[in-house]
């Protein structure tokens, strides 16, 4: 099954389901593998480590539980995008399952200043965007972090995010702008409110008629981000789990209408390397169903 850009746009804008975040990168890979039941001594080099995480991701995206019926998109790490699943480039394998591919483009975070962590420079971004577009990727994801309710810092994060977003749009891809508010922040609610204000200003000032996506922490006050969900320049608002375990993340998500999940840890937390394929597929299917219900019916599944 091929999906044209307009098909992918429609699926992301209107599709029932959520976006899987399969984009743990270098620094978080050992932690992701440990969660999957692979201990740190199991690889002898970075290449072997990335091989193991690639195997995990391929196992997920080729599972019969992982289809476009409930998973409308998947965010990939660059090495995953460049790899193969069942003999095909990973983005193509996803598209054939009805899942829209995205790629994580940020290179990690700067040290904290003004209560926020900006993205590190991305000098090779244009080349990466061109390669991604050639592989059939629909969009990108780029993350920065808000730790405190500092307006100057939050304004700087939004400015940087939208500058990168314009670069992504110019390359023919759709950016997922992700200014994550740390859910453990002592100033979480105030930070949410400042972020909302700055995002609305940036959206209103966007040139042309392109749309962006937003990936946000679930707000301390449910419904706060309704104006973003309804904004004409926003294709879709998705939420990260941000450290919440899946049951809690789904309860919080269900309180916010129009926002769908883009969970990573909360999607993968029960999967283990040692499982049989039947156990793996059943566990992944349960997680997908729970997150799907919280994203669409806005009802967390009763345990």
C-alpha atoms as an extended CHARMM CRD file, in Angstrom:
* protein
*
       303  EXT
         1         1  UNK       CA              0.0000000000        0.0000000000        0.0000000000  PROA      1               0.0000000000
         2         2  UNK       CA              1.4110000000        3.3880000000       -0.9830000000  PROA      2               0.0000000000
         3         3  UNK       CA              0.3910000000        6.5800000000        0.7760000000  PROA      3               0.0000000000
         4         4  UNK       CA              0.7330000000        9.8930000000       -1.0380000000  PROA      4               0.0000000000
         5         5  UNK       CA              1.5570000000       13.0430000000        0.9350000000  PROA      5               0.0000000000
         6         6  UNK       CA             -2.0950000000       14.0900000000        0.9380000000  PROA      6               0.0000000000
         7         7  UNK       CA             -3.1210000000       10.6550000000        2.2540000000  PROA      7               0.0000000000
         8         8  UNK       CA             -0.5570000000       10.9210000000        5.0290000000  PROA      8               0.0000000000
         9         9  UNK       CA             -1.6540000000       14.4680000000        5.8510000000  PROA      9               0.0000000000
        10        10  UNK       CA             -5.2810000000       13.3420000000        6.1010000000  PROA      10              0.0000000000
        11        11  UNK       CA             -4.3680000000       10.3280000000        8.2430000000  PROA      11              0.0000000000
        12        12  UNK       CA             -2.3640000000       12.4660000000       10.6870000000  PROA      12              0.0000000000
        13        13  UNK       CA             -4.9620000000       15.2580000000       10.7900000000  PROA      13              0.0000000000
        14        14  UNK       CA             -8.0680000000       13.0990000000       11.1320000000  PROA      14              0.0000000000
        15        15  UNK       CA             -7.0480000000        9.5130000000       11.8050000000  PROA      15              0.0000000000
        16        16  UNK       CA             -8.2150000000        7.6330000000       14.8850000000  PROA      16              0.0000000000
        17        17  UNK       CA             -5.2100000000        6.4330000000       16.7960000000  PROA      17              0.0000000000
        18        18  UNK       CA             -1.8820000000        7.6540000000       18.1470000000  PROA      18              0.0000000000
        19        19  UNK       CA              1.7570000000        8.0820000000       17.1890000000  PROA      19              0.0000000000
        20        20  UNK       CA              4.3380000000        5.6200000000       18.5070000000  PROA      20              0.0000000000
        21        21  UNK       CA              7.6500000000        7.2010000000       19.5640000000  PROA      21              0.0000000000
        22        22  UNK       CA             10.4160000000        4.7210000000       18.6540000000  PROA      22              0.0000000000
        23        23  UNK       CA             13.2130000000        7.2680000000       18.6390000000  PROA      23              0.0000000000
        24        24  UNK       CA             15.4370000000        6.6990000000       21.6890000000  PROA      24              0.0000000000
        25        25  UNK       CA             18.8810000000        7.8830000000       20.5800000000  PROA      25              0.0000000000
        26        26  UNK       CA             22.4720000000        7.2320000000       21.6580000000  PROA      26              0.0000000000
        27        27  UNK       CA             22.3030000000        8.4550000000       25.2590000000  PROA      27              0.0000000000
        28        28  UNK       CA             19.0080000000        6.7800000000       26.1220000000  PROA      28              0.0000000000
        29        29  UNK       CA             19.6100000000        3.5210000000       24.2150000000  PROA      29              0.0000000000
        30        30  UNK       CA             21.2050000000        1.5410000000       27.1110000000  PROA      30              0.0000000000
        31        31  UNK       CA             18.2600000000        2.5430000000       29.3360000000  PROA      31              0.0000000000
        32        32  UNK       CA             15.7500000000        1.4990000000       26.6510000000  PROA      32              0.0000000000
        33        33  UNK       CA             17.5330000000       -1.8450000000       26.2010000000  PROA      33              0.0000000000
        34        34  UNK       CA             17.6300000000       -2.4210000000       29.9580000000  PROA      34              0.0000000000
        35        35  UNK       CA             13.8780000000       -1.8170000000       30.1070000000  PROA      35              0.0000000000
        36        36  UNK       CA             13.5430000000       -4.4100000000       27.3400000000  PROA      36              0.0000000000
        37        37  UNK       CA             15.4400000000       -6.9510000000       29.4440000000  PROA      37              0.0000000000
        38        38  UNK       CA             18.8390000000       -6.6480000000       27.7250000000  PROA      38              0.0000000000
        39        39  UNK       CA             21.5430000000       -5.9930000000       30.3410000000  PROA      39              0.0000000000
        40        40  UNK       CA             24.4240000000       -3.6040000000       29.6740000000  PROA      40              0.0000000000
        41        41  UNK       CA             27.0620000000       -6.3440000000       29.2320000000  PROA      41              0.0000000000
        42        42  UNK       CA             25.1580000000       -7.8370000000       26.2800000000  PROA      42              0.0000000000
        43        43  UNK       CA             27.0030000000       -5.7820000000       23.6520000000  PROA      43              0.0000000000
        44        44  UNK       CA             30.6600000000       -5.1250000000       23.0070000000  PROA      44              0.0000000000
        45        45  UNK       CA             30.4320000000       -1.9490000000       20.9280000000  PROA      45              0.0000000000
        46        46  UNK       CA             28.0940000000        0.8880000000       20.0090000000  PROA      46              0.0000000000
        47        47  UNK       CA             27.4070000000       -0.8970000000       16.7130000000  PROA      47              0.0000000000
        48        48  UNK       CA             26.2150000000       -4.0150000000       18.5700000000  PROA      48              0.0000000000
        49        49  UNK       CA             24.1420000000       -1.8580000000       20.9300000000  PROA      49              0.0000000000
        50        50  UNK       CA             22.4370000000       -0.0970000000       18.0170000000  PROA      50              0.0000000000
        51        51  UNK       CA             21.9340000000       -3.4790000000       16.3640000000  PROA      51              0.0000000000
        52        52  UNK       CA             20.0680000000       -4.7310000000       19.4360000000  PROA      52              0.0000000000
        53        53  UNK       CA             17.8040000000       -1.6530000000       19.6350000000  PROA      53              0.0000000000
        54        54  UNK       CA             17.1550000000       -1.9260000000       15.8800000000  PROA      54              0.0000000000
        55        55  UNK       CA             16.0930000000       -5.5500000000       16.3560000000  PROA      55              0.0000000000
        56        56  UNK       CA             13.6960000000       -4.4290000000       19.1070000000  PROA      56              0.0000000000
        57        57  UNK       CA             12.1560000000       -1.7480000000       16.9040000000  PROA      57              0.0000000000
        58        58  UNK       CA             11.8150000000       -4.1150000000       13.9430000000  PROA      58              0.0000000000
        59        59  UNK       CA             10.0970000000       -6.6210000000       16.2350000000  PROA      59              0.0000000000
        60        60  UNK       CA              7.6240000000       -3.9020000000       17.2400000000  PROA      60              0.0000000000
        61        61  UNK       CA              6.8350000000       -2.5240000000       13.7880000000  PROA      61              0.0000000000
        62        62  UNK       CA              6.4940000000       -5.9680000000       12.1800000000  PROA      62              0.0000000000
        63        63  UNK       CA              4.2180000000       -7.2730000000       14.9550000000  PROA      63              0.0000000000
        64        64  UNK       CA              0.6550000000       -8.0470000000       13.8060000000  PROA      64              0.0000000000
        65        65  UNK       CA             -0.5010000000       -5.7390000000       16.6350000000  PROA      65              0.0000000000
        66        66  UNK       CA              1.2720000000       -2.7510000000       15.0550000000  PROA      66              0.0000000000
        67        67  UNK       CA             -0.8520000000       -1.4930000000       12.1560000000  PROA      67              0.0000000000
        68        68  UNK       CA             -2.3250000000        1.7380000000       10.8700000000  PROA      68              0.0000000000
        69        69  UNK       CA             -5.7100000000        0.8190000000       12.3600000000  PROA      69              0.0000000000
        70        70  UNK       CA             -4.6180000000        2.1610000000       15.7660000000  PROA      70              0.0000000000
        71        71  UNK       CA             -1.0700000000        3.4490000000       15.2560000000  PROA      71              0.0000000000
        72        72  UNK       CA             -1.3290000000        6.2900000000       12.7480000000  PROA      72              0.0000000000
        73        73  UNK       CA              2.3310000000        7.3110000000       12.8820000000  PROA      73              0.0000000000
        74        74  UNK       CA              5.7490000000        6.3200000000       14.2120000000  PROA      74              0.0000000000
        75        75  UNK       CA              8.7450000000        8.5130000000       15.0700000000  PROA      75              0.0000000000
        76        76  UNK       CA             12.0800000000        6.9320000000       14.1580000000  PROA      76              0.0000000000
        77        77  UNK       CA             15.6720000000        7.4900000000       15.2110000000  PROA      77              0.0000000000
        78        78  UNK       CA             17.9250000000        8.3470000000       12.2420000000  PROA      78              0.0000000000
        79        79  UNK       CA             19.6840000000        4.9600000000       12.3010000000  PROA      79              0.0000000000
        80        80  UNK       CA             16.3140000000        3.1840000000       12.3430000000  PROA      80              0.0000000000
        81        81  UNK       CA             15.1800000000        5.2210000000        9.3190000000  PROA      81              0.0000000000
        82        82  UNK       CA             18.3350000000        4.1440000000        7.4750000000  PROA      82              0.0000000000
        83        83  UNK       CA             17.8590000000        0.4740000000        8.4290000000  PROA      83              0.0000000000
        84        84  UNK       CA             15.6360000000       -2.2600000000        7.0650000000  PROA      84              0.0000000000
        85        85  UNK       CA             12.6470000000       -4.2760000000        8.2720000000  PROA      85              0.0000000000
        86        86  UNK       CA             11.7740000000       -7.4820000000        6.4350000000  PROA      86              0.0000000000
        87        87  UNK       CA             14.1300000000       -6.5140000000        3.6080000000  PROA      87              0.0000000000
        88        88  UNK       CA             12.6210000000       -3.0480000000        3.0280000000  PROA      88              0.0000000000
        89        89  UNK       CA             13.6850000000        0.4260000000        4.1830000000  PROA      89              0.0000000000
        90        90  UNK       CA             11.9440000000        0.9880000000        7.5400000000  PROA      90              0.0000000000
        91        91  UNK       CA              9.8680000000        4.0100000000        6.3730000000  PROA      91              0.0000000000
        92        92  UNK       CA              8.5610000000        1.9230000000        3.4490000000  PROA      92              0.0000000000
        93        93  UNK       CA              7.7360000000       -0.9940000000        5.7660000000  PROA      93              0.0000000000
        94        94  UNK       CA              5.7290000000        1.3930000000        7.9610000000  PROA      94              0.0000000000
        95        95  UNK       CA              3.8840000000        2.9850000000        5.0250000000  PROA      95              0.0000000000
        96        96  UNK       CA              2.8740000000       -0.4790000000        3.7870000000  PROA      96              0.0000000000
        97        97  UNK       CA              1.2740000000       -1.0680000000        7.2140000000  PROA      97              0.0000000000
        98        98  UNK       CA             -0.6170000000        2.2290000000        7.0020000000  PROA      98              0.0000000000
        99        99  UNK       CA              1.6800000000        3.9280000000        9.5350000000  PROA      99              0.0000000000
       100       100  UNK       CA              3.0230000000        7.4190000000        8.6980000000  PROA      100             0.0000000000
       101       101  UNK       CA              6.8160000000        7.7240000000        9.2890000000  PROA      101             0.0000000000
       102       102  UNK       CA              8.4920000000       10.6210000000       11.1270000000  PROA      102             0.0000000000
       103       103  UNK       CA             12.1380000000       11.1240000000       12.0990000000  PROA      103             0.0000000000
       104       104  UNK       CA             13.7130000000       12.6470000000       15.2150000000  PROA      104             0.0000000000
       105       105  UNK       CA             16.1390000000       15.3230000000       13.9980000000  PROA      105             0.0000000000
       106       106  UNK       CA             17.4590000000       17.0290000000       17.1400000000  PROA      106             0.0000000000
       107       107  UNK       CA             20.9950000000       16.2560000000       18.3160000000  PROA      107             0.0000000000
       108       108  UNK       CA             20.2670000000       16.5620000000       22.0270000000  PROA      108             0.0000000000
       109       109  UNK       CA             20.0310000000       19.4440000000       24.4770000000  PROA      109             0.0000000000
       110       110  UNK       CA             22.2210000000       22.3750000000       25.4820000000  PROA      110             0.0000000000
       111       111  UNK       CA             22.9520000000       22.9850000000       29.1810000000  PROA      111             0.0000000000
       112       112  UNK       CA             20.1560000000       24.7170000000       31.0620000000  PROA      112             0.0000000000
       113       113  UNK       CA             19.9510000000       28.5170000000       30.8140000000  PROA      113             0.0000000000
       114       114  UNK       CA             16.9940000000       30.6910000000       31.8760000000  PROA      114             0.0000000000
       115       115  UNK       CA             15.2260000000       27.5630000000       33.1270000000  PROA      115             0.0000000000
       116       116  UNK       CA             15.2140000000       25.8360000000       29.7150000000  PROA      116             0.0000000000
       117       117  UNK       CA             17.3630000000       23.5770000000       27.5460000000  PROA      117             0.0000000000
       118       118  UNK       CA             17.5710000000       24.6080000000       23.9010000000  PROA      118             0.0000000000
       119       119  UNK       CA             18.4280000000       22.1790000000       21.1020000000  PROA      119             0.0000000000
       120       120  UNK       CA             22.0710000000       21.7630000000       20.1200000000  PROA      120             0.0000000000
       121       121  UNK       CA             23.0370000000       23.0450000000       16.6450000000  PROA      121             0.0000000000
       122       122  UNK       CA             22.1150000000       20.8170000000       13.6770000000  PROA      122             0.0000000000
       123       123  UNK       CA             24.6600000000       21.7290000000       10.9770000000  PROA      123             0.0000000000
       124       124  UNK       CA             23.7670000000       18.7450000000        8.7620000000  PROA      124             0.0000000000
       125       125  UNK       CA             19.9950000000       19.1950000000        8.9960000000  PROA      125             0.0000000000
       126       126  UNK       CA             19.3590000000       20.0600000000        5.3340000000  PROA      126             0.0000000000
       127       127  UNK       CA             21.1280000000       16.8830000000        4.1540000000  PROA      127             0.0000000000
       128       128  UNK       CA             19.2080000000       14.7630000000        6.6860000000  PROA      128             0.0000000000
       129       129  UNK       CA             15.8650000000       16.2730000000        5.6230000000  PROA      129             0.0000000000
       130       130  UNK       CA             16.6330000000       15.5820000000        1.9730000000  PROA      130             0.0000000000
       131       131  UNK       CA             17.5270000000       11.9560000000        2.7520000000  PROA      131             0.0000000000
       132       132  UNK       CA             14.4000000000       11.5160000000        4.8810000000  PROA      132             0.0000000000
       133       133  UNK       CA             12.1660000000       12.9560000000        2.1660000000  PROA      133             0.0000000000
       134       134  UNK       CA             13.7410000000       10.5730000000       -0.3560000000  PROA      134             0.0000000000
       135       135  UNK       CA             12.8960000000        7.6120000000        1.9010000000  PROA      135             0.0000000000
       136       136  UNK       CA              9.2120000000        8.6130000000        2.0780000000  PROA      136             0.0000000000
       137       137  UNK       CA              9.3090000000       10.1690000000        5.5650000000  PROA      137             0.0000000000
       138       138  UNK       CA              6.3940000000       12.5600000000        6.2080000000  PROA      138             0.0000000000
       139       139  UNK       CA              7.6380000000       14.6800000000        9.0940000000  PROA      139             0.0000000000
       140       140  UNK       CA             10.1870000000       15.3620000000       11.8150000000  PROA      140             0.0000000000
       141       141  UNK       CA             10.3060000000       15.6900000000       15.5780000000  PROA      141             0.0000000000
       142       142  UNK       CA             12.5690000000       18.0460000000       17.4860000000  PROA      142             0.0000000000
       143       143  UNK       CA             12.6850000000       18.2700000000       21.2990000000  PROA      143             0.0000000000
       144       144  UNK       CA             13.7140000000       20.9270000000       23.7750000000  PROA      144             0.0000000000
       145       145  UNK       CA             12.8960000000       21.1030000000       27.5000000000  PROA      145             0.0000000000
       146       146  UNK       CA             11.2940000000       23.6630000000       29.8180000000  PROA      146             0.0000000000
       147       147  UNK       CA             12.2480000000       23.1930000000       33.4800000000  PROA      147             0.0000000000
       148       148  UNK       CA             11.0520000000       26.4790000000       34.9930000000  PROA      148             0.0000000000
       149       149  UNK       CA              8.4070000000       29.1350000000       34.3120000000  PROA      149             0.0000000000
       150       150  UNK       CA             10.9040000000       31.6440000000       32.8760000000  PROA      150             0.0000000000
       151       151  UNK       CA              9.3010000000       33.6920000000       30.1100000000  PROA      151             0.0000000000
       152       152  UNK       CA             12.6050000000       34.7040000000       28.5090000000  PROA      152             0.0000000000
       153       153  UNK       CA             13.7340000000       31.0680000000       28.3650000000  PROA      153             0.0000000000
       154       154  UNK       CA             10.3960000000       29.7670000000       27.0750000000  PROA      154             0.0000000000
       155       155  UNK       CA             10.2500000000       32.4990000000       24.4080000000  PROA      155             0.0000000000
       156       156  UNK       CA             13.7660000000       31.4580000000       23.2820000000  PROA      156             0.0000000000
       157       157  UNK       CA             12.7030000000       27.8060000000       23.0390000000  PROA      157             0.0000000000
       158       158  UNK       CA              9.6270000000       28.6340000000       20.9530000000  PROA      158             0.0000000000
       159       159  UNK       CA             11.6500000000       30.9370000000       18.6760000000  PROA      159             0.0000000000
       160       160  UNK       CA             14.2440000000       28.2170000000       18.0490000000  PROA      160             0.0000000000
       161       161  UNK       CA             11.5780000000       25.5490000000       17.5190000000  PROA      161             0.0000000000
       162       162  UNK       CA              9.7330000000       27.6040000000       14.9080000000  PROA      162             0.0000000000
       163       163  UNK       CA             12.9720000000       28.5350000000       13.0920000000  PROA      163             0.0000000000
       164       164  UNK       CA             13.8310000000       24.8310000000       12.7860000000  PROA      164             0.0000000000
       165       165  UNK       CA             10.1850000000       24.1690000000       11.8650000000  PROA      165             0.0000000000
       166       166  UNK       CA             10.4500000000       26.5750000000        8.9160000000  PROA      166             0.0000000000
       167       167  UNK       CA             13.5850000000       24.7450000000        7.7230000000  PROA      167             0.0000000000
       168       168  UNK       CA             11.6700000000       21.4510000000        7.8950000000  PROA      168             0.0000000000
       169       169  UNK       CA              8.6660000000       22.8790000000        6.0260000000  PROA      169             0.0000000000
       170       170  UNK       CA             10.9860000000       24.2750000000        3.3310000000  PROA      170             0.0000000000
       171       171  UNK       CA             12.2590000000       20.7130000000        2.7760000000  PROA      171             0.0000000000
       172       172  UNK       CA              8.6970000000       19.4750000000        2.1790000000  PROA      172             0.0000000000
       173       173  UNK       CA              8.2430000000       17.7800000000        5.5690000000  PROA      173             0.0000000000
       174       174  UNK       CA              5.9210000000       18.5160000000        8.5080000000  PROA      174             0.0000000000
       175       175  UNK       CA              7.6140000000       19.3850000000       11.8270000000  PROA      175             0.0000000000
       176       176  UNK       CA              6.4700000000       18.0970000000       15.2060000000  PROA      176             0.0000000000
       177       177  UNK       CA              7.5190000000       20.9630000000       17.4730000000  PROA      177             0.0000000000
       178       178  UNK       CA              8.2510000000       19.5430000000       20.9470000000  PROA      178             0.0000000000
       179       179  UNK       CA              8.9190000000       22.0140000000       23.7720000000  PROA      179             0.0000000000
       180       180  UNK       CA              8.5610000000       19.4990000000       26.6370000000  PROA      180             0.0000000000
       181       181  UNK       CA              7.5990000000       20.8970000000       30.0390000000  PROA      181             0.0000000000
       182       182  UNK       CA              9.2810000000       18.7670000000       32.7050000000  PROA      182             0.0000000000
       183       183  UNK       CA              6.3760000000       17.1560000000       34.6070000000  PROA      183             0.0000000000
       184       184  UNK       CA              8.5040000000       17.2260000000       37.7760000000  PROA      184             0.0000000000
       185       185  UNK       CA              8.9830000000       20.9960000000       37.5480000000  PROA      185             0.0000000000
       186       186  UNK       CA              7.9510000000       22.8810000000       40.7260000000  PROA      186             0.0000000000
       187       187  UNK       CA              6.5380000000       25.5460000000       38.3610000000  PROA      187             0.0000000000
       188       188  UNK       CA              4.7860000000       23.1820000000       35.9430000000  PROA      188             0.0000000000
       189       189  UNK       CA              1.3940000000       24.9030000000       35.7670000000  PROA      189             0.0000000000
       190       190  UNK       CA              2.9560000000       28.3700000000       35.3340000000  PROA      190             0.0000000000
       191       191  UNK       CA              5.3370000000       27.0200000000       32.6690000000  PROA      191             0.0000000000
       192       192  UNK       CA              2.3860000000       25.4530000000       30.7870000000  PROA      192             0.0000000000
       193       193  UNK       CA              0.5830000000       28.8220000000       30.7590000000  PROA      193             0.0000000000
       194       194  UNK       CA              3.6110000000       30.7870000000       29.4880000000  PROA      194             0.0000000000
       195       195  UNK       CA              4.2810000000       28.1210000000       26.8360000000  PROA      195             0.0000000000
       196       196  UNK       CA              0.6800000000       28.3110000000       25.6270000000  PROA      196             0.0000000000
       197       197  UNK       CA              0.9700000000       32.0860000000       25.2850000000  PROA      197             0.0000000000
       198       198  UNK       CA              4.2890000000       31.9240000000       23.3830000000  PROA      198             0.0000000000
       199       199  UNK       CA              3.0950000000       29.1140000000       21.0790000000  PROA      199             0.0000000000
       200       200  UNK       CA             -0.0670000000       31.0140000000       20.1530000000  PROA      200             0.0000000000
       201       201  UNK       CA              2.0050000000       34.1100000000       19.3020000000  PROA      201             0.0000000000
       202       202  UNK       CA              4.3730000000       32.0480000000       17.1280000000  PROA      202             0.0000000000
       203       203  UNK       CA              1.5170000000       30.2420000000       15.3540000000  PROA      203             0.0000000000
       204       204  UNK       CA             -0.2780000000       33.5180000000       14.6490000000  PROA      204             0.0000000000
       205       205  UNK       CA              2.9460000000       34.9600000000       13.1810000000  PROA      205             0.0000000000
       206       206  UNK       CA              3.6600000000       32.0220000000       10.8340000000  PROA      206             0.0000000000
       207       207  UNK       CA              3.9940000000       33.0560000000        7.1770000000  PROA      207             0.0000000000
       208       208  UNK       CA              2.1830000000       31.2700000000        4.3400000000  PROA      208             0.0000000000
       209       209  UNK       CA             -0.3840000000       28.5940000000        5.0920000000  PROA      209             0.0000000000
       210       210  UNK       CA              1.7370000000       25.6040000000        6.1430000000  PROA      210             0.0000000000
       211       211  UNK       CA              0.7550000000       23.6650000000        9.2590000000  PROA      211             0.0000000000
       212       212  UNK       CA              2.8800000000       22.3030000000       12.0740000000  PROA      212             0.0000000000
       213       213  UNK       CA              2.2840000000       19.6600000000       14.7130000000  PROA      213             0.0000000000
       214       214  UNK       CA              2.8800000000       20.1070000000       18.4350000000  PROA      214             0.0000000000
       215       215  UNK       CA              4.1260000000       17.5020000000       20.9210000000  PROA      215             0.0000000000
       216       216  UNK       CA              3.5240000000       18.6770000000       24.4740000000  PROA      216             0.0000000000
       217       217  UNK       CA              3.6140000000       17.4100000000       28.0300000000  PROA      217             0.0000000000
       218       218  UNK       CA              0.1080000000       16.7910000000       29.3510000000  PROA      218             0.0000000000
       219       219  UNK       CA             -0.8400000000       20.0470000000       31.1000000000  PROA      219             0.0000000000
       220       220  UNK       CA             -1.1890000000       20.3160000000       34.8660000000  PROA      220             0.0000000000
       221       221  UNK       CA             -4.6240000000       21.8500000000       34.1900000000  PROA      221             0.0000000000
       222       222  UNK       CA             -6.5900000000       19.6290000000       31.7460000000  PROA      222             0.0000000000
       223       223  UNK       CA             -7.9930000000       21.4680000000       28.7320000000  PROA      223             0.0000000000
       224       224  UNK       CA             -5.3850000000       24.2520000000       28.8920000000  PROA      224             0.0000000000
       225       225  UNK       CA             -4.1510000000       23.4480000000       25.3900000000  PROA      225             0.0000000000
       226       226  UNK       CA             -7.6030000000       23.4910000000       23.7310000000  PROA      226             0.0000000000
       227       227  UNK       CA             -6.6970000000       26.7260000000       21.8370000000  PROA      227             0.0000000000
       228       228  UNK       CA             -3.7380000000       24.9040000000       20.2780000000  PROA      228             0.0000000000
       229       229  UNK       CA             -5.8870000000       21.9130000000       19.2630000000  PROA      229             0.0000000000
       230       230  UNK       CA             -8.2710000000       24.3340000000       17.5440000000  PROA      230             0.0000000000
       231       231  UNK       CA             -5.6260000000       26.5910000000       15.9390000000  PROA      231             0.0000000000
       232       232  UNK       CA             -5.8580000000       26.6790000000       12.1140000000  PROA      232             0.0000000000
       233       233  UNK       CA             -2.0680000000       26.3510000000       11.7400000000  PROA      233             0.0000000000
       234       234  UNK       CA             -1.8780000000       23.1580000000       13.8340000000  PROA      234             0.0000000000
       235       235  UNK       CA             -2.2940000000       19.8310000000       12.0310000000  PROA      235             0.0000000000
       236       236  UNK       CA             -2.4500000000       17.8020000000       15.2840000000  PROA      236             0.0000000000
       237       237  UNK       CA             -1.4810000000       18.0550000000       18.9360000000  PROA      237             0.0000000000
       238       238  UNK       CA              0.1450000000       14.9670000000       20.4270000000  PROA      238             0.0000000000
       239       239  UNK       CA              1.2460000000       14.3090000000       23.9940000000  PROA      239             0.0000000000
       240       240  UNK       CA              4.3670000000       12.7150000000       25.4230000000  PROA      240             0.0000000000
       241       241  UNK       CA              4.1820000000       10.4660000000       28.4740000000  PROA      241             0.0000000000
       242       242  UNK       CA              7.0140000000       12.4240000000       30.0980000000  PROA      242             0.0000000000
       243       243  UNK       CA              7.8380000000        9.8650000000       32.7640000000  PROA      243             0.0000000000
       244       244  UNK       CA              4.2640000000        8.8880000000       33.6670000000  PROA      244             0.0000000000
       245       245  UNK       CA              3.7100000000        5.1250000000       33.6540000000  PROA      245             0.0000000000
       246       246  UNK       CA              1.1620000000        4.0390000000       31.0410000000  PROA      246             0.0000000000
       247       247  UNK       CA             -1.9620000000        3.8200000000       33.2810000000  PROA      247             0.0000000000
       248       248  UNK       CA             -1.3350000000        7.3140000000       34.6800000000  PROA      248             0.0000000000
       249       249  UNK       CA             -0.3610000000        8.7400000000       31.2670000000  PROA      249             0.0000000000
       250       250  UNK       CA             -3.5990000000        7.3760000000       29.7670000000  PROA      250             0.0000000000
       251       251  UNK       CA             -5.7160000000        8.8360000000       32.5810000000  PROA      251             0.0000000000
       252       252  UNK       CA             -4.0920000000       12.2710000000       32.0740000000  PROA      252             0.0000000000
       253       253  UNK       CA             -4.4090000000       12.0320000000       28.2840000000  PROA      253             0.0000000000
       254       254  UNK       CA             -8.0990000000       11.1250000000       28.4640000000  PROA      254             0.0000000000
       255       255  UNK       CA             -8.7860000000       14.4390000000       30.2690000000  PROA      255             0.0000000000
       256       256  UNK       CA             -7.6310000000       16.4680000000       27.2370000000  PROA      256             0.0000000000
       257       257  UNK       CA             -9.9400000000       16.4270000000       24.2250000000  PROA      257             0.0000000000
       258       258  UNK       CA             -8.4250000000       16.5260000000       20.7580000000  PROA      258             0.0000000000
       259       259  UNK       CA             -4.9440000000       15.4930000000       21.9420000000  PROA      259             0.0000000000
       260       260  UNK       CA             -3.6150000000       12.0530000000       20.9860000000  PROA      260             0.0000000000
       261       261  UNK       CA             -0.6900000000       10.1410000000       22.4440000000  PROA      261             0.0000000000
       262       262  UNK       CA              2.8530000000       10.0360000000       21.1560000000  PROA      262             0.0000000000
       263       263  UNK       CA              4.2030000000        7.7530000000       23.8510000000  PROA      263             0.0000000000
       264       264  UNK       CA              7.5850000000        6.0450000000       24.0210000000  PROA      264             0.0000000000
       265       265  UNK       CA              8.2880000000        4.4770000000       27.4140000000  PROA      265             0.0000000000
       266       266  UNK       CA              4.5850000000        4.1890000000       28.2220000000  PROA      266             0.0000000000
       267       267  UNK       CA              4.1040000000        2.1690000000       25.0210000000  PROA      267             0.0000000000
       268       268  UNK       CA              7.1200000000       -0.1120000000       25.4760000000  PROA      268             0.0000000000
       269       269  UNK       CA              7.2910000000       -0.5610000000       29.2650000000  PROA      269             0.0000000000
       270       270  UNK       CA              5.9070000000       -4.1360000000       29.3770000000  PROA      270             0.0000000000
       271       271  UNK       CA              7.8560000000       -5.5460000000       26.3980000000  PROA      271             0.0000000000
       272       272  UNK       CA             10.7490000000       -7.9240000000       27.0970000000  PROA      272             0.0000000000
       273       273  UNK       CA             13.4140000000       -9.4070000000       24.8700000000  PROA      273             0.0000000000
       274       274  UNK       CA             12.8000000000      -12.8440000000       26.4390000000  PROA      274             0.0000000000
       275       275  UNK       CA              9.1010000000      -13.0210000000       25.4780000000  PROA      275             0.0000000000
       276       276  UNK       CA              7.8990000000      -15.4990000000       22.8740000000  PROA      276             0.0000000000
       277       277  UNK       CA              6.4490000000      -13.8550000000       19.7670000000  PROA      277             0.0000000000
       278       278  UNK       CA              2.9430000000      -14.6940000000       21.0300000000  PROA      278             0.0000000000
       279       279  UNK       CA              3.6130000000      -13.0620000000       24.4160000000  PROA      279             0.0000000000
       280       280  UNK       CA              5.2730000000      -10.0710000000       22.7890000000  PROA      280             0.0000000000
       281       281  UNK       CA              2.4360000000       -9.4920000000       20.3140000000  PROA      281             0.0000000000
       282       282  UNK       CA             -0.2050000000       -9.8560000000       23.0610000000  PROA      282             0.0000000000
       283       283  UNK       CA              1.5840000000       -7.4360000000       25.3970000000  PROA      283             0.0000000000
       284       284  UNK       CA              2.1430000000       -4.8790000000       22.6240000000  PROA      284             0.0000000000
       285       285  UNK       CA             -1.4980000000       -5.2680000000       21.5320000000  PROA      285             0.0000000000
       286       286  UNK       CA             -2.7360000000       -4.5580000000       25.0760000000  PROA      286             0.0000000000
       287       287  UNK       CA             -0.5680000000       -1.4280000000       25.3250000000  PROA      287             0.0000000000
       288       288  UNK       CA             -1.7080000000       -0.1950000000       21.9050000000  PROA      288             0.0000000000
       289       289  UNK       CA             -5.3750000000       -0.7240000000       22.8200000000  PROA      289             0.0000000000
       290       290  UNK       CA             -5.0310000000        1.1380000000       26.1280000000  PROA      290             0.0000000000
       291       291  UNK       CA             -3.3010000000        4.1280000000       24.5150000000  PROA      291             0.0000000000
       292       292  UNK       CA             -5.7050000000        4.0630000000       21.5430000000  PROA      292             0.0000000000
       293       293  UNK       CA             -8.7280000000        4.2740000000       23.8530000000  PROA      293             0.0000000000
       294       294  UNK       CA             -7.2380000000        7.1730000000       25.8310000000  PROA      294             0.0000000000
       295       295  UNK       CA             -6.4270000000        8.9660000000       22.5520000000  PROA      295             0.0000000000
       296       296  UNK       CA             -9.7590000000        8.4390000000       20.7870000000  PROA      296             0.0000000000
       297       297  UNK       CA            -12.6090000000        7.4820000000       23.1110000000  PROA      297             0.0000000000
       298       298  UNK       CA            -10.9840000000        9.6470000000       25.8160000000  PROA      298             0.0000000000
       299       299  UNK       CA            -11.6310000000        6.8210000000       28.2540000000  PROA      299             0.0000000000
       300       300  UNK       CA             -8.7280000000        5.0910000000       29.9560000000  PROA      300             0.0000000000
       301       301  UNK       CA             -9.1860000000        1.3150000000       29.7910000000  PROA      301             0.0000000000
       302       302  UNK       CA            -10.0910000000       -0.1220000000       33.1880000000  PROA      302             0.0000000000
       303       303  UNK       CA             -7.3120000000       -2.3630000000       34.4610000000  PROA      303             0.0000000000
